[in-house]
């Protein structure tokens, strides 16, 4: 029986070099390109529905209110402790 040599390597594709445009674009062309790219990226965004936006906004406001009350409580406690220290030391 004759042995056949099998090559597991994938066939290679011809690589073609891509030349970059050597000319520099001016400021306004760069700005225009930036706006076109931004517009194409914004088309990919999945925007929230009105219901989702309202729900997320209410949750954010609620978390801010709770955290502000907690911080206010810690501040009041710290003020009482400082006043107590001043009365004991004074």
N, C-alpha and C positions, 0 to 999 in steps of 0.2 A: 504494500500500500504506500502510495506516495503521499508525503505530507504537503499540504498546501499552506502557504504562509498567508495568514489573514491579518490584515491591518485594521486595527480598531480606531485608528485616527480618522476623524471626520475630514471630508474633503475641504480643502481651503478655498476661500473665495478670493478673487482678485481685489486688492485694496487700491482704491483710487484716491489720490490726494485732492483735497479741496483747497483751492486758493482763497485766501481771505482778500477782501477788497482792500487794496493798499491805500486808497484815498481816504482821508479823514473826513468824517461828516461834520458839518458845522453845528453850532450850538442849537439852532432852531430845528435841525433835522433830528438831533438827539432828543430834544424835548418832545417832538412829534412822535418819535418811536416809543418813548416812555409812555405817552398817553395811549397809544394804540395797544401796547402790551398790557397796560393797566386795565383798559376796557375789556380785553379778551380774558383777563384773569377774573374780573368782576362778573363776567357771564357764567363762570364756573361755580360761583358761590351759591350755596343753597340758603336762601333767605328765610327767616322764621315767619310763621304765619302771625296774624294779629293776636290770636289767642295765646300762642307761645310767647310772644313778645310781652304781652300784658302779664302773664303768669311769671315770667322770669324777672320782670321789673318789680312786681310786688314782692317776690321772694328777696330780691336784693335790698329793697327798702326795709323790709322786715328785719333782715339780718343787721342792717346798719342801725336801726332803732334799738334792737336788743344789745348790740355791742356798745352803743353810746350810753345806754342805761348802766351797763356793767362798768364801763370806764368811769362814769360819774360816781357810782358807788365806791369804787376804789379811791377816787380822788377825795371824796368826803371822808372816808376812813383815814386816809393819810393826813388830811387836815386836822382831824380830831386827835390823832396821835401826836402830831407836831405841837398842837396847842397844849396837850397834856404834858409833853416834855418841857415846854416853856414854863408852865405853871409849877411843875415840880422843881425845876432848876432855878426859878426866879424868885 
